[in-house]
Amino acid sequence: MKRFITTLAVASTISTTAVAQTFTLKSNELGGQLTNKQYANAMGFTGENKSPQLSWENAPKGTESFAVTIYDMDAPSGSGFWHWVVFNIPANVHELKSGAGDATKNLIPEGAIQSNTDMGAPGFIGAAPPVGPAHGYLITVYALSKKLELDKNAGPAFVGFNMHFLTLSKASLIVYGKK
C-alpha cells in the first residue's frame, strides 16, 4: 500500500508539472466575447479597431520566433477571413499590447512584421460580422523554430504555408462576435 501511495504521488507530481508547462495563450482584455475595442469602425460598427492584448508563456525549447494570427472561421467567404497576421516576433517577447496591430503606430516589437490581411493591407482589421449567428475568431500564437523569410506583402495563406514547416507548438483562444 505504501508503494502504491508513493507511485501515485510521483505520478501526480509529474502530471502537474507537465500541465504547468503547457504553451498557453492569454488575454487580459478578452473573455469569450470580443469587446468593442476589437470591432471595426465601419460596415455598421462603431468599434475601436484595436488588436487585443495577448500574452503567452511556456514556449517549447528551440523557439526562435513567434507568429500571431486572428482568423474568422465563420466569414461568409468560403475560406474564412484573416484579421491579423504578425510574424518574426523575437523569441524573448511574450506579449503584444492592445493596439499593437495599428501598422501606422509602430507598436509591435522591433523585427516583427505585420503582413497583409484579407483586406490586402498589413495590420489588424477589426471584426465586422454580418447579421446572423455569432462568428468564431481563432486567435493563435505559433512558436517557430526560426524566423520566416517573408515580408509584409506576403498574404495570409502564404504565411501559413511557411509557418506550417517551422511550427514547434501553437496555442489558441476562440472568442465570439456578433452583429
RAVEN-V46221 format. One record per residue. N is the residue number from 1. RES is the residue in one small letter. SS is DSSP state (A for helix, B for strand, O for the rest). Layout:
N & RES & SS
N & RES & SS
This chain:
1 & m & O
2 & k & A
3 & r & A
4 & f & A
5 & i & A
6 & t & A
7 & t & A
8 & l & A
9 & a & A
10 & v & A
11 & a & A
12 & s & A
13 & t & A
14 & i & A
15 & s & A
16 & t & A
17 & t & A
18 & a & A
19 & v & A
20 & a & A
21 & q & O
22 & t & O
23 & f & O
24 & t & B
25 & l & B
26 & k & B
27 & s & O
28 & n & O
29 & e & O
30 & l & O
31 & g & O
32 & g & O
33 & q & B
34 & l & O
35 & t & O
36 & n & A
37 & k & A
38 & q & A
39 & y & B
40 & a & O
41 & n & O
42 & a & O
43 & m & O
44 & g & O
45 & f & O
46 & t & O
47 & g & O
48 & e & O
49 & n & O
50 & k & O
51 & s & O
52 & p & O
53 & q & O
54 & l & B
55 & s & B
56 & w & B
57 & e & B
58 & n & O
59 & a & O
60 & p & O
61 & k & O
62 & g & O
63 & t & O
64 & e & O
65 & s & B
66 & f & B
67 & a & B
68 & v & B
69 & t & B
70 & i & B
71 & y & B
72 & d & B
73 & m & O
74 & d & O
75 & a & O
76 & p & O
77 & s & O
78 & g & O
79 & s & O
80 & g & O
81 & f & B
82 & w & B
83 & h & B
84 & w & B
85 & v & B
86 & v & B
87 & f & B
88 & n & B
89 & i & B
90 & p & B
91 & a & O
92 & n & O
93 & v & O
94 & h & O
95 & e & B
96 & l & B
97 & k & O
98 & s & O
99 & g & O
100 & a & O
101 & g & O
102 & d & O
103 & a & O
104 & t & O
105 & k & O
106 & n & O
107 & l & O
108 & i & O
109 & p & O
110 & e & O
111 & g & O
112 & a & O
113 & i & B
114 & q & B
115 & s & O
116 & n & B
117 & t & O
118 & d & O
119 & m & O
120 & g & O
121 & a & O
122 & p & B
123 & g & O
124 & f & O
125 & i & O
126 & g & O
127 & a & B
128 & a & O
129 & p & O
130 & p & O
131 & v & O
132 & g & O
133 & p & O
134 & a & O
135 & h & B
136 & g & B
137 & y & B
138 & l & B
139 & i & B
140 & t & B
141 & v & B
142 & y & B
143 & a & B
144 & l & B
145 & s & O
146 & k & O
147 & k & O
148 & l & O
149 & e & O
150 & l & O
151 & d & O
152 & k & O
153 & n & O
154 & a & O
155 & g & O
156 & p & A
157 & a & A
158 & f & A
159 & v & A
160 & g & A
161 & f & A
162 & n & A
163 & m & A
164 & h & A
165 & f & O
166 & l & O
167 & t & B
168 & l & B
169 & s & B
170 & k & B
171 & a & B
172 & s & B
173 & l & B
174 & i & B
175 & v & B
176 & y & B
177 & g & B
178 & k & O
179 & k & O
